[in-house]
Each structure stands twice: as C-alpha cells, then as structure tokens.
Amino acid sequence: MSEPARQTEEIQRAIELCRASRWREGYDRLSALMRTVEEKGKLPGHFYSFFGAAMARCEGRKKEGLELCRYAVKREPRQADNYYNLGTVYLMYGRRPAAVRALERGLALAPRHEGLLQLRTELGVRRRPLFPFLHRDHFLNVLGGRLRHAVAGPKDLQRERWPEAQDEPEDDEERVTFV
C-alpha cells in the first residue's frame, strides 16, 4: 500500500474513533499522524477540524483547538463536520452565539447531519424578542418572553423556528373541499 493511501486510511480510522466518542484514542492517532507530517496544510481540512476538537476535549487546549477548527473551515468551507467541531469548541469556550452561527452554517450545508441536529437539540432555539428594538436582556423582553412561554408553551417554538418540524396532514385528514 502506498504511503498516501495508508495515511488516508489512518486519518479515516482516527476520525471514526472521534465520531464514536472515543476522543482520546482518536486524538492519539491524529497526534501521531501530525508528527509524521512536517508542514501544515499537507493533510485534508477535516483532519485539522477533528484534531482541534480532540485537542480541546482531551488536553483542554481550547485556544489551539479553536484555531485548528477555524483553519479547517477555511480549508474546506463546504464540510459540515468542520462546523460541528467548531461549534463544539465554541461551546467549550462558553461562546454560545458563535456556536449557534457555526451550527446554522453547518445545517445549511447538511440539513440532516446527525451531530449538528443533536447539537441543535442540546442548545435549544430562542424565539425572537417581543420588542426587537430593545436588547434581549431588557426586562420587557424577559417578562414578555416568560409570559409567551407560559401561554404558548414550547411546542409552538419548534414550529415557529423550524417549519420542517410541523406535521403535515395525511391525504384524507384535515383537508376539506367545498363543491
């Protein structure tokens, strides 16, 4: 087997370990691969994304992990996994708005991406403020939001923000035709 083919296979194995939440094993393999390549940029973009996310998770090196995830997005902006890893590292930093932006960009590329959908569920979705000209933390928006939630409940939230979550009526059901 040629060296590039072996390297590609090793990258895939390491990434699969990360996807299976075996971050330490994946990180160890990715680190070993990184040591064999002298120049940054010789590996595929998603390698840097998973390496950065694993580095942040396993060693707590969030700053370097974030830089690697950003680099991966620049190298491969059409790869949804890169946005997923970037979003998770932003969450480790406590930067929810940046994580939400990464999540939305990733879902725009791959609306059925399992990790991104799970992350969206974990984060939840905010409704628009009742008074958009006031800051979200203004007491009128906070009070109005609490009232709206108490009256409308959380079900309407999903329908408002994610129209694909609405149930479509069956062919015969709920459709009335007047002659």
Buried (B, 14 or more C-beta within 10 A) or exposed (E): EEEEEEBBEBBEBBBEBBBEEBBBBBBBBBBEBBEEEEEEEEBBBBBBBBBBBBBBBBEEBBEEBBBBBBBBBEBBEEBBBBBBBBBBBBBBBEBEEBBBBBBEBBBEBBEEBEBBBEBBEEBEEEBEBBEEEBEEEBEEBBEBBEEBEEEEEEEEBEEBBEEEEEEEEEEEEEEEEEE
